[in-house]
Amino acid sequence: MLPAGSYLAAFNDCLTGRLGDRRISGLSSIRVRVFFRWWSITGIHADSDQLVFEVGSISAKFPARDFNASLECPAKADS
């Protein structure tokens, strides 16, 4: 189980995955930094009042209420 807190996440301009009933599987292009390493999130599913994030065969649950608000991403600097 991951400790509670904020995690740095990154994603590409194009995300791919398969939408199902309360599930996104085969997800690619989303990464999260945990324990000094970047991990690819491969799926997300809803389990009661929790969201379960999958990293291969490992998963972590977080309260769905923690995702009610959408955070703004910092704007990319134009080159």
HTML snippet that shows the backbone in 3Dmol.js (N, CA, C, O; Angstrom):
<script src="https://3Dmol.org/build/3Dmol-min.js"></script>
<div id="view" style="width:600px;height:400px;position:relative"></div>
<script>
const pdb = `
ATOM      1  N   MET A   1       0.845  -1.173   0.000  1.00  0.00           N
ATOM      2  CA  MET A   1       0.000   0.000   0.000  1.00  0.00           C
ATOM      3  C   MET A   1       0.890   1.236   0.000  1.00  0.00           C
ATOM      4  O   MET A   1       1.853   1.323   0.761  1.00  0.00           O
ATOM      5  N   LEU A   2       0.558   2.175  -0.852  1.00  0.00           N
ATOM      6  CA  LEU A   2       1.323   3.417  -0.909  1.00  0.00           C
ATOM      7  C   LEU A   2       0.887   4.344   0.213  1.00  0.00           C
ATOM      8  O   LEU A   2      -0.289   4.370   0.576  1.00  0.00           O
ATOM      9  N   PRO A   3       1.823   5.105   0.764  1.00  0.00           N
ATOM     10  CA  PRO A   3       1.443   6.068   1.795  1.00  0.00           C
ATOM     11  C   PRO A   3       0.584   7.178   1.206  1.00  0.00           C
ATOM     12  O   PRO A   3       0.712   7.512   0.028  1.00  0.00           O
ATOM     13  N   ALA A   4      -0.290   7.749   2.026  1.00  0.00           N
ATOM     14  CA  ALA A   4      -1.131   8.862   1.580  1.00  0.00           C
ATOM     15  C   ALA A   4      -0.245  10.051   1.252  1.00  0.00           C
ATOM     16  O   ALA A   4       0.846  10.196   1.803  1.00  0.00           O
ATOM     17  N   GLY A   5      -0.714  10.889   0.365  1.00  0.00           N
ATOM     18  CA  GLY A   5       0.040  12.070   0.005  1.00  0.00           C
ATOM     19  C   GLY A   5      -0.124  12.412  -1.451  1.00  0.00           C
ATOM     20  O   GLY A   5      -0.901  11.789  -2.175  1.00  0.00           O
ATOM     21  N   SER A   6       0.616  13.405  -1.864  1.00  0.00           N
ATOM     22  CA  SER A   6       0.565  13.838  -3.257  1.00  0.00           C
ATOM     23  C   SER A   6       1.700  13.182  -4.025  1.00  0.00           C
ATOM     24  O   SER A   6       2.808  13.019  -3.514  1.00  0.00           O
ATOM     25  N   TYR A   7       1.401  12.811  -5.258  1.00  0.00           N
ATOM     26  CA  TYR A   7       2.398  12.177  -6.106  1.00  0.00           C
ATOM     27  C   TYR A   7       2.522  12.958  -7.399  1.00  0.00           C
ATOM     28  O   TYR A   7       1.530  13.448  -7.937  1.00  0.00           O
ATOM     29  N   LEU A   8       3.736  13.070  -7.892  1.00  0.00           N
ATOM     30  CA  LEU A   8       3.980  13.734  -9.159  1.00  0.00           C
ATOM     31  C   LEU A   8       3.583  12.792 -10.283  1.00  0.00           C
ATOM     32  O   LEU A   8       4.034  11.648 -10.332  1.00  0.00           O
ATOM     33  N   ALA A   9       2.744  13.271 -11.181  1.00  0.00           N
ATOM     34  CA  ALA A   9       2.296  12.462 -12.317  1.00  0.00           C
ATOM     35  C   ALA A   9       2.642  13.182 -13.607  1.00  0.00           C
ATOM     36  O   ALA A   9       2.732  14.409 -13.642  1.00  0.00           O
ATOM     37  N   ALA A  10       2.833  12.413 -14.663  1.00  0.00           N
ATOM     38  CA  ALA A  10       3.126  12.972 -15.982  1.00  0.00           C
ATOM     39  C   ALA A  10       2.381  12.154 -17.023  1.00  0.00           C
ATOM     40  O   ALA A  10       2.126  10.965 -16.835  1.00  0.00           O
ATOM     41  N   PHE A  11       2.040  12.807 -18.116  1.00  0.00           N
ATOM     42  CA  PHE A  11       1.350  12.089 -19.188  1.00  0.00           C
ATOM     43  C   PHE A  11       1.716  12.691 -20.521  1.00  0.00           C
ATOM     44  O   PHE A  11       2.097  13.858 -20.604  1.00  0.00           O
ATOM     45  N   ASN A  12       1.601  11.892 -21.565  1.00  0.00           N
ATOM     46  CA  ASN A  12       1.870  12.345 -22.928  1.00  0.00           C
ATOM     47  C   ASN A  12       0.642  13.048 -23.488  1.00  0.00           C
ATOM     48  O   ASN A  12      -0.431  13.010 -22.887  1.00  0.00           O
ATOM     49  N   ASP A  13       0.804  13.688 -24.638  1.00  0.00           N
ATOM     50  CA  ASP A  13      -0.320  14.359 -25.292  1.00  0.00           C
ATOM     51  C   ASP A  13      -1.396  13.379 -25.731  1.00  0.00           C
ATOM     52  O   ASP A  13      -2.572  13.738 -25.789  1.00  0.00           O
ATOM     53  N   CYS A  14      -1.010  12.145 -26.040  1.00  0.00           N
ATOM     54  CA  CYS A  14      -1.956  11.134 -26.523  1.00  0.00           C
ATOM     55  C   CYS A  14      -2.002   9.973 -25.529  1.00  0.00           C
ATOM     56  O   CYS A  14      -0.994   9.305 -25.297  1.00  0.00           O
ATOM     57  N   LEU A  15      -3.176   9.739 -24.945  1.00  0.00           N
ATOM     58  CA  LEU A  15      -3.367   8.618 -24.021  1.00  0.00           C
ATOM     59  C   LEU A  15      -4.143   7.528 -24.735  1.00  0.00           C
ATOM     60  O   LEU A  15      -5.030   7.821 -25.537  1.00  0.00           O
ATOM     61  N   THR A  16      -3.821   6.272 -24.455  1.00  0.00           N
ATOM     62  CA  THR A  16      -4.575   5.169 -25.041  1.00  0.00           C
ATOM     63  C   THR A  16      -4.995   4.206 -23.937  1.00  0.00           C
ATOM     64  O   THR A  16      -4.316   4.065 -22.920  1.00  0.00           O
ATOM     65  N   GLY A  17      -6.123   3.551 -24.160  1.00  0.00           N
ATOM     66  CA  GLY A  17      -6.635   2.576 -23.211  1.00  0.00           C
ATOM     67  C   GLY A  17      -7.991   2.092 -23.675  1.00  0.00           C
ATOM     68  O   GLY A  17      -8.538   2.601 -24.653  1.00  0.00           O
ATOM     69  N   ARG A  18      -8.533   1.110 -22.977  1.00  0.00           N
ATOM     70  CA  ARG A  18      -9.850   0.566 -23.291  1.00  0.00           C
ATOM     71  C   ARG A  18     -10.810   0.901 -22.157  1.00  0.00           C
ATOM     72  O   ARG A  18     -10.543   0.599 -20.994  1.00  0.00           O
ATOM     73  N   LEU A  19     -11.935   1.531 -22.510  1.00  0.00           N
ATOM     74  CA  LEU A  19     -12.944   1.885 -21.519  1.00  0.00           C
ATOM     75  C   LEU A  19     -13.896   0.725 -21.324  1.00  0.00           C
ATOM     76  O   LEU A  19     -14.357   0.122 -22.293  1.00  0.00           O
ATOM     77  N   GLY A  20     -14.192   0.413 -20.083  1.00  0.00           N
ATOM     78  CA  GLY A  20     -15.150  -0.627 -19.742  1.00  0.00           C
ATOM     79  C   GLY A  20     -16.033  -0.133 -18.615  1.00  0.00           C
ATOM     80  O   GLY A  20     -15.987   1.045 -18.259  1.00  0.00           O
ATOM     81  N   ASP A  21     -16.824  -1.009 -18.059  1.00  0.00           N
ATOM     82  CA  ASP A  21     -17.700  -0.658 -16.951  1.00  0.00           C
ATOM     83  C   ASP A  21     -16.862  -0.368 -15.709  1.00  0.00           C
ATOM     84  O   ASP A  21     -16.297  -1.281 -15.106  1.00  0.00           O
ATOM     85  N   ARG A  22     -16.783   0.908 -15.331  1.00  0.00           N
ATOM     86  CA  ARG A  22     -16.036   1.357 -14.145  1.00  0.00           C
ATOM     87  C   ARG A  22     -14.550   1.003 -14.225  1.00  0.00           C
ATOM     88  O   ARG A  22     -13.904   0.782 -13.200  1.00  0.00           O
ATOM     89  N   ARG A  23     -14.011   0.950 -15.448  1.00  0.00           N
ATOM     90  CA  ARG A  23     -12.623   0.516 -15.622  1.00  0.00           C
ATOM     91  C   ARG A  23     -11.994   1.142 -16.865  1.00  0.00           C
ATOM     92  O   ARG A  23     -12.664   1.347 -17.877  1.00  0.00           O
ATOM     93  N   ILE A  24     -10.713   1.437 -16.775  1.00  0.00           N
ATOM     94  CA  ILE A  24      -9.877   1.758 -17.932  1.00  0.00           C
ATOM     95  C   ILE A  24      -8.739   0.746 -17.894  1.00  0.00           C
ATOM     96  O   ILE A  24      -7.991   0.691 -16.917  1.00  0.00           O
ATOM     97  N   SER A  25      -8.602  -0.051 -18.941  1.00  0.00           N
ATOM     98  CA  SER A  25      -7.538  -1.061 -18.982  1.00  0.00           C
ATOM     99  C   SER A  25      -6.629  -0.789 -20.176  1.00  0.00           C
ATOM    100  O   SER A  25      -6.964  -0.001 -21.060  1.00  0.00           O
ATOM    101  N   GLY A  26      -5.487  -1.447 -20.188  1.00  0.00           N
ATOM    102  CA  GLY A  26      -4.542  -1.262 -21.282  1.00  0.00           C
ATOM    103  C   GLY A  26      -4.085   0.175 -21.413  1.00  0.00           C
ATOM    104  O   GLY A  26      -3.785   0.641 -22.512  1.00  0.00           O
ATOM    105  N   LEU A  27      -4.033   0.866 -20.310  1.00  0.00           N
ATOM    106  CA  LEU A  27      -3.702   2.288 -20.296  1.00  0.00           C
ATOM    107  C   LEU A  27      -2.217   2.484 -20.567  1.00  0.00           C
ATOM    108  O   LEU A  27      -1.376   1.737 -20.068  1.00  0.00           O
ATOM    109  N   SER A  28      -1.911   3.496 -21.361  1.00  0.00           N
ATOM    110  CA  SER A  28      -0.503   3.833 -21.590  1.00  0.00           C
ATOM    111  C   SER A  28      -0.343   5.344 -21.575  1.00  0.00           C
ATOM    112  O   SER A  28      -1.307   6.087 -21.761  1.00  0.00           O
ATOM    113  N   SER A  29       0.859   5.777 -21.356  1.00  0.00           N
ATOM    114  CA  SER A  29       1.254   7.190 -21.410  1.00  0.00           C
ATOM    115  C   SER A  29       0.980   7.973 -20.137  1.00  0.00           C
ATOM    116  O   SER A  29       1.047   9.202 -20.157  1.00  0.00           O
ATOM    117  N   ILE A  30       0.669   7.297 -19.017  1.00  0.00           N
ATOM    118  CA  ILE A  30       0.543   7.978 -17.724  1.00  0.00           C
ATOM    119  C   ILE A  30       1.573   7.360 -16.781  1.00  0.00           C
ATOM    120  O   ILE A  30       1.654   6.140 -16.637  1.00  0.00           O
ATOM    121  N   ARG A  31       2.357   8.229 -16.143  1.00  0.00           N
ATOM    122  CA  ARG A  31       3.388   7.777 -15.211  1.00  0.00           C
ATOM    123  C   ARG A  31       3.249   8.521 -13.890  1.00  0.00           C
ATOM    124  O   ARG A  31       2.770   9.655 -13.845  1.00  0.00           O
ATOM    125  N   VAL A  32       3.673   7.866 -12.820  1.00  0.00           N
ATOM    126  CA  VAL A  32       3.654   8.494 -11.499  1.00  0.00           C
ATOM    127  C   VAL A  32       4.999   8.223 -10.828  1.00  0.00           C
ATOM    128  O   VAL A  32       5.577   7.146 -10.970  1.00  0.00           O
ATOM    129  N   ARG A  33       5.480   9.225 -10.096  1.00  0.00           N
ATOM    130  CA  ARG A  33       6.775   9.073  -9.417  1.00  0.00           C
ATOM    131  C   ARG A  33       6.522   8.665  -7.967  1.00  0.00           C
ATOM    132  O   ARG A  33       5.897   9.391  -7.194  1.00  0.00           O
ATOM    133  N   VAL A  34       7.028   7.479  -7.626  1.00  0.00           N
ATOM    134  CA  VAL A  34       6.892   6.946  -6.267  1.00  0.00           C
ATOM    135  C   VAL A  34       8.220   6.310  -5.878  1.00  0.00           C
ATOM    136  O   VAL A  34       8.812   5.566  -6.660  1.00  0.00           O
ATOM    137  N   PHE A  35       8.680   6.600  -4.679  1.00  0.00           N
ATOM    138  CA  PHE A  35       9.932   6.024  -4.181  1.00  0.00           C
ATOM    139  C   PHE A  35      11.091   6.247  -5.159  1.00  0.00           C
ATOM    140  O   PHE A  35      11.838   5.321  -5.476  1.00  0.00           O
ATOM    141  N   PHE A  36      11.225   7.492  -5.630  1.00  0.00           N
ATOM    142  CA  PHE A  36      12.347   7.909  -6.479  1.00  0.00           C
ATOM    143  C   PHE A  36      12.391   7.218  -7.838  1.00  0.00           C
ATOM    144  O   PHE A  36      13.448   7.155  -8.466  1.00  0.00           O
ATOM    145  N   ARG A  37      11.246   6.696  -8.299  1.00  0.00           N
ATOM    146  CA  ARG A  37      11.213   6.001  -9.590  1.00  0.00           C
ATOM    147  C   ARG A  37       9.906   6.319 -10.302  1.00  0.00           C
ATOM    148  O   ARG A  37       8.873   6.523  -9.663  1.00  0.00           O
ATOM    149  N   TRP A  38       9.958   6.360 -11.637  1.00  0.00           N
ATOM    150  CA  TRP A  38       8.750   6.552 -12.439  1.00  0.00           C
ATOM    151  C   TRP A  38       8.119   5.195 -12.737  1.00  0.00           C
ATOM    152  O   TRP A  38       8.812   4.262 -13.143  1.00  0.00           O
ATOM    153  N   TRP A  39       6.796   5.084 -12.533  1.00  0.00           N
ATOM    154  CA  TRP A  39       6.037   3.859 -12.780  1.00  0.00           C
ATOM    155  C   TRP A  39       4.932   4.159 -13.780  1.00  0.00           C
ATOM    156  O   TRP A  39       4.322   5.227 -13.720  1.00  0.00           O
ATOM    157  N   SER A  40       4.666   3.246 -14.690  1.00  0.00           N
ATOM    158  CA  SER A  40       3.575   3.412 -15.663  1.00  0.00           C
ATOM    159  C   SER A  40       2.281   2.866 -15.078  1.00  0.00           C
ATOM    160  O   SER A  40       2.236   1.731 -14.602  1.00  0.00           O
ATOM    161  N   ILE A  41       1.235   3.674 -15.115  1.00  0.00           N
ATOM    162  CA  ILE A  41      -0.086   3.226 -14.682  1.00  0.00           C
ATOM    163  C   ILE A  41      -0.717   2.492 -15.857  1.00  0.00           C
ATOM    164  O   ILE A  41      -0.877   3.063 -16.936  1.00  0.00           O
ATOM    165  N   THR A  42      -1.076   1.231 -15.652  1.00  0.00           N
ATOM    166  CA  THR A  42      -1.598   0.399 -16.738  1.00  0.00           C
ATOM    167  C   THR A  42      -3.113   0.255 -16.704  1.00  0.00           C
ATOM    168  O   THR A  42      -3.711  -0.219 -17.669  1.00  0.00           O
ATOM    169  N   GLY A  43      -3.738   0.658 -15.606  1.00  0.00           N
ATOM    170  CA  GLY A  43      -5.192   0.572 -15.515  1.00  0.00           C
ATOM    171  C   GLY A  43      -5.717   1.309 -14.300  1.00  0.00           C
ATOM    172  O   GLY A  43      -4.984   1.560 -13.344  1.00  0.00           O
ATOM    173  N   ILE A  44      -6.996   1.654 -14.348  1.00  0.00           N
ATOM    174  CA  ILE A  44      -7.686   2.306 -13.232  1.00  0.00           C
ATOM    175  C   ILE A  44      -9.077   1.703 -13.174  1.00  0.00           C
ATOM    176  O   ILE A  44      -9.738   1.561 -14.203  1.00  0.00           O
ATOM    177  N   HIS A  45      -9.528   1.346 -11.974  1.00  0.00           N
ATOM    178  CA  HIS A  45     -10.917   0.903 -11.859  1.00  0.00           C
ATOM    179  C   HIS A  45     -11.520   1.381 -10.542  1.00  0.00           C
ATOM    180  O   HIS A  45     -10.814   1.641  -9.568  1.00  0.00           O
ATOM    181  N   ALA A  46     -12.842   1.489 -10.542  1.00  0.00           N
ATOM    182  CA  ALA A  46     -13.578   1.926  -9.361  1.00  0.00           C
ATOM    183  C   ALA A  46     -13.962   0.703  -8.545  1.00  0.00           C
ATOM    184  O   ALA A  46     -14.446  -0.290  -9.087  1.00  0.00           O
ATOM    185  N   ASP A  47     -13.743   0.784  -7.244  1.00  0.00           N
ATOM    186  CA  ASP A  47     -14.099  -0.289  -6.320  1.00  0.00           C
ATOM    187  C   ASP A  47     -14.799   0.360  -5.135  1.00  0.00           C
ATOM    188  O   ASP A  47     -14.150   0.850  -4.211  1.00  0.00           O
ATOM    189  N   SER A  48     -16.125   0.358  -5.168  1.00  0.00           N
ATOM    190  CA  SER A  48     -16.940   1.008  -4.150  1.00  0.00           C
ATOM    191  C   SER A  48     -16.598   2.499  -4.144  1.00  0.00           C
ATOM    192  O   SER A  48     -16.791   3.172  -5.156  1.00  0.00           O
ATOM    193  N   ASP A  49     -16.098   3.025  -3.035  1.00  0.00           N
ATOM    194  CA  ASP A  49     -15.762   4.451  -2.955  1.00  0.00           C
ATOM    195  C   ASP A  49     -14.260   4.681  -3.125  1.00  0.00           C
ATOM    196  O   ASP A  49     -13.736   5.712  -2.703  1.00  0.00           O
ATOM    197  N   GLN A  50     -13.576   3.732  -3.735  1.00  0.00           N
ATOM    198  CA  GLN A  50     -12.135   3.818  -3.960  1.00  0.00           C
ATOM    199  C   GLN A  50     -11.827   3.798  -5.457  1.00  0.00           C
ATOM    200  O   GLN A  50     -12.568   3.210  -6.245  1.00  0.00           O
ATOM    201  N   LEU A  51     -10.729   4.445  -5.836  1.00  0.00           N
ATOM    202  CA  LEU A  51     -10.169   4.285  -7.179  1.00  0.00           C
ATOM    203  C   LEU A  51      -8.907   3.447  -7.027  1.00  0.00           C
ATOM    204  O   LEU A  51      -8.057   3.730  -6.182  1.00  0.00           O
ATOM    205  N   VAL A  52      -8.798   2.426  -7.845  1.00  0.00           N
ATOM    206  CA  VAL A  52      -7.661   1.518  -7.780  1.00  0.00           C
ATOM    207  C   VAL A  52      -6.781   1.773  -8.999  1.00  0.00           C
ATOM    208  O   VAL A  52      -7.228   1.635 -10.137  1.00  0.00           O
ATOM    209  N   PHE A  53      -5.534   2.144  -8.753  1.00  0.00           N
ATOM    210  CA  PHE A  53      -4.567   2.403  -9.814  1.00  0.00           C
ATOM    211  C   PHE A  53      -3.667   1.181  -9.930  1.00  0.00           C
ATOM    212  O   PHE A  53      -3.105   0.717  -8.938  1.00  0.00           O
ATOM    213  N   GLU A  54      -3.534   0.664 -11.145  1.00  0.00           N
ATOM    214  CA  GLU A  54      -2.763  -0.556 -11.387  1.00  0.00           C
ATOM    215  C   GLU A  54      -1.438  -0.229 -12.068  1.00  0.00           C
ATOM    216  O   GLU A  54      -1.381   0.543 -13.025  1.00  0.00           O
ATOM    217  N   VAL A  55      -0.393  -0.831 -11.553  1.00  0.00           N
ATOM    218  CA  VAL A  55       0.945  -0.740 -12.141  1.00  0.00           C
ATOM    219  C   VAL A  55       1.381  -2.182 -12.356  1.00  0.00           C
ATOM    220  O   VAL A  55       1.992  -2.794 -11.480  1.00  0.00           O
ATOM    221  N   GLY A  56       1.060  -2.720 -13.533  1.00  0.00           N
ATOM    222  CA  GLY A  56       1.304  -4.144 -13.767  1.00  0.00           C
ATOM    223  C   GLY A  56       0.428  -4.960 -12.836  1.00  0.00           C
ATOM    224  O   GLY A  56      -0.791  -4.789 -12.828  1.00  0.00           O
ATOM    225  N   SER A  57       1.031  -5.849 -12.048  1.00  0.00           N
ATOM    226  CA  SER A  57       0.256  -6.678 -11.121  1.00  0.00           C
ATOM    227  C   SER A  57       0.123  -6.046  -9.739  1.00  0.00           C
ATOM    228  O   SER A  57      -0.506  -6.627  -8.854  1.00  0.00           O
ATOM    229  N   ILE A  58       0.700  -4.875  -9.542  1.00  0.00           N
ATOM    230  CA  ILE A  58       0.630  -4.156  -8.267  1.00  0.00           C
ATOM    231  C   ILE A  58      -0.451  -3.089  -8.375  1.00  0.00           C
ATOM    232  O   ILE A  58      -0.635  -2.491  -9.435  1.00  0.00           O
ATOM    233  N   SER A  59      -1.171  -2.849  -7.273  1.00  0.00           N
ATOM    234  CA  SER A  59      -2.205  -1.815  -7.301  1.00  0.00           C
ATOM    235  C   SER A  59      -2.188  -1.018  -6.004  1.00  0.00           C
ATOM    236  O   SER A  59      -1.659  -1.466  -4.987  1.00  0.00           O
ATOM    237  N   ALA A  60      -2.776   0.168  -6.062  1.00  0.00           N
ATOM    238  CA  ALA A  60      -2.912   1.027  -4.889  1.00  0.00           C
ATOM    239  C   ALA A  60      -4.290   1.664  -4.922  1.00  0.00           C
ATOM    240  O   ALA A  60      -4.737   2.135  -5.968  1.00  0.00           O
ATOM    241  N   LYS A  61      -4.974   1.680  -3.761  1.00  0.00           N
ATOM    242  CA  LYS A  61      -6.314   2.255  -3.650  1.00  0.00           C
ATOM    243  C   LYS A  61      -6.242   3.626  -2.994  1.00  0.00           C
ATOM    244  O   LYS A  61      -5.471   3.855  -2.063  1.00  0.00           O
ATOM    245  N   PHE A  62      -7.077   4.538  -3.514  1.00  0.00           N
ATOM    246  CA  PHE A  62      -7.192   5.873  -2.953  1.00  0.00           C
ATOM    247  C   PHE A  62      -8.668   6.239  -2.895  1.00  0.00           C
ATOM    248  O   PHE A  62      -9.436   5.802  -3.752  1.00  0.00           O
ATOM    249  N   PRO A  63      -9.088   7.030  -1.908  1.00  0.00           N
ATOM    250  CA  PRO A  63     -10.494   7.442  -1.839  1.00  0.00           C
ATOM    251  C   PRO A  63     -10.887   8.226  -3.094  1.00  0.00           C
ATOM    252  O   PRO A  63     -10.170   9.134  -3.515  1.00  0.00           O
ATOM    253  N   ALA A  64     -12.025   7.870  -3.685  1.00  0.00           N
ATOM    254  CA  ALA A  64     -12.495   8.553  -4.899  1.00  0.00           C
ATOM    255  C   ALA A  64     -12.699  10.041  -4.643  1.00  0.00           C
ATOM    256  O   ALA A  64     -12.514  10.851  -5.551  1.00  0.00           O
ATOM    257  N   ARG A  65     -13.076  10.413  -3.421  1.00  0.00           N
ATOM    258  CA  ARG A  65     -13.318  11.832  -3.102  1.00  0.00           C
ATOM    259  C   ARG A  65     -12.058  12.680  -3.289  1.00  0.00           C
ATOM    260  O   ARG A  65     -12.152  13.892  -3.485  1.00  0.00           O
ATOM    261  N   ASP A  66     -10.883  12.053  -3.231  1.00  0.00           N
ATOM    262  CA  ASP A  66      -9.633  12.796  -3.433  1.00  0.00           C
ATOM    263  C   ASP A  66      -9.486  13.286  -4.870  1.00  0.00           C
ATOM    264  O   ASP A  66      -8.610  14.100  -5.161  1.00  0.00           O
ATOM    265  N   PHE A  67     -10.345  12.791  -5.778  1.00  0.00           N
ATOM    266  CA  PHE A  67     -10.242  13.140  -7.193  1.00  0.00           C
ATOM    267  C   PHE A  67     -11.439  13.955  -7.666  1.00  0.00           C
ATOM    268  O   PHE A  67     -11.672  14.071  -8.869  1.00  0.00           O
ATOM    269  N   ASN A  68     -12.206  14.525  -6.724  1.00  0.00           N
ATOM    270  CA  ASN A  68     -13.377  15.334  -7.086  1.00  0.00           C
ATOM    271  C   ASN A  68     -12.983  16.627  -7.787  1.00  0.00           C
ATOM    272  O   ASN A  68     -13.675  17.076  -8.701  1.00  0.00           O
ATOM    273  N   ALA A  69     -11.884  17.220  -7.367  1.00  0.00           N
ATOM    274  CA  ALA A  69     -11.434  18.480  -7.962  1.00  0.00           C
ATOM    275  C   ALA A  69     -10.354  18.192  -8.995  1.00  0.00           C
ATOM    276  O   ALA A  69      -9.499  17.328  -8.796  1.00  0.00           O
ATOM    277  N   SER A  70     -10.405  18.921 -10.089  1.00  0.00           N
ATOM    278  CA  SER A  70      -9.416  18.792 -11.150  1.00  0.00           C
ATOM    279  C   SER A  70      -8.334  19.837 -10.931  1.00  0.00           C
ATOM    280  O   SER A  70      -8.633  21.028 -10.842  1.00  0.00           O
ATOM    281  N   LEU A  71      -7.097  19.410 -10.844  1.00  0.00           N
ATOM    282  CA  LEU A  71      -5.994  20.356 -10.681  1.00  0.00           C
ATOM    283  C   LEU A  71      -5.580  20.895 -12.035  1.00  0.00           C
ATOM    284  O   LEU A  71      -5.697  20.210 -13.051  1.00  0.00           O
ATOM    285  N   GLU A  72      -5.100  22.117 -12.043  1.00  0.00           N
ATOM    286  CA  GLU A  72      -4.612  22.702 -13.289  1.00  0.00           C
ATOM    287  C   GLU A  72      -3.175  22.277 -13.511  1.00  0.00           C
ATOM    288  O   GLU A  72      -2.367  22.248 -12.583  1.00  0.00           O
ATOM    289  N   CYS A  73      -2.873  21.949 -14.750  1.00  0.00           N
ATOM    290  CA  CYS A  73      -1.498  21.622 -15.119  1.00  0.00           C
ATOM    291  C   CYS A  73      -0.766  22.912 -15.450  1.00  0.00           C
ATOM    292  O   CYS A  73      -1.350  23.815 -16.049  1.00  0.00           O
ATOM    293  N   PRO A  74       0.502  23.013 -15.070  1.00  0.00           N
ATOM    294  CA  PRO A  74       1.255  24.201 -15.453  1.00  0.00           C
ATOM    295  C   PRO A  74       1.364  24.271 -16.974  1.00  0.00           C
ATOM    296  O   PRO A  74       1.555  23.252 -17.638  1.00  0.00           O
ATOM    297  N   ALA A  75       1.245  25.463 -17.511  1.00  0.00           N
ATOM    298  CA  ALA A  75       1.322  25.654 -18.967  1.00  0.00           C
ATOM    299  C   ALA A  75       2.735  25.365 -19.446  1.00  0.00           C
ATOM    300  O   ALA A  75       3.713  25.678 -18.768  1.00  0.00           O
ATOM    301  N   LYS A  76       2.827  24.763 -20.621  1.00  0.00           N
ATOM    302  CA  LYS A  76       4.133  24.528 -21.229  1.00  0.00           C
ATOM    303  C   LYS A  76       4.633  25.832 -21.834  1.00  0.00           C
ATOM    304  O   LYS A  76       3.868  26.595 -22.425  1.00  0.00           O
ATOM    305  N   ALA A  77       5.908  26.069 -21.678  1.00  0.00           N
ATOM    306  CA  ALA A  77       6.504  27.261 -22.278  1.00  0.00           C
ATOM    307  C   ALA A  77       6.612  27.059 -23.784  1.00  0.00           C
ATOM    308  O   ALA A  77       7.079  26.016 -24.241  1.00  0.00           O
ATOM    309  N   ASP A  78       6.186  28.046 -24.546  1.00  0.00           N
ATOM    310  CA  ASP A  78       6.311  27.959 -26.004  1.00  0.00           C
ATOM    311  C   ASP A  78       7.771  28.125 -26.392  1.00  0.00           C
ATOM    312  O   ASP A  78       8.461  29.004 -25.875  1.00  0.00           O
ATOM    313  N   SER A  79       8.241  27.279 -27.304  1.00  0.00           N
ATOM    314  CA  SER A  79       9.637  27.379 -27.742  1.00  0.00           C
ATOM    315  C   SER A  79       9.726  28.095 -29.048  1.00  0.00           C
ATOM    316  O   SER A  79      10.822  28.277 -29.579  1.00  0.00           O
TER     317      SER A  79
END
`;
const viewer = $3Dmol.createViewer("view");
viewer.addModel(pdb, "pdb");
viewer.setStyle({}, {cartoon: {color: "spectrum"}});
viewer.zoomTo();
viewer.render();
</script>
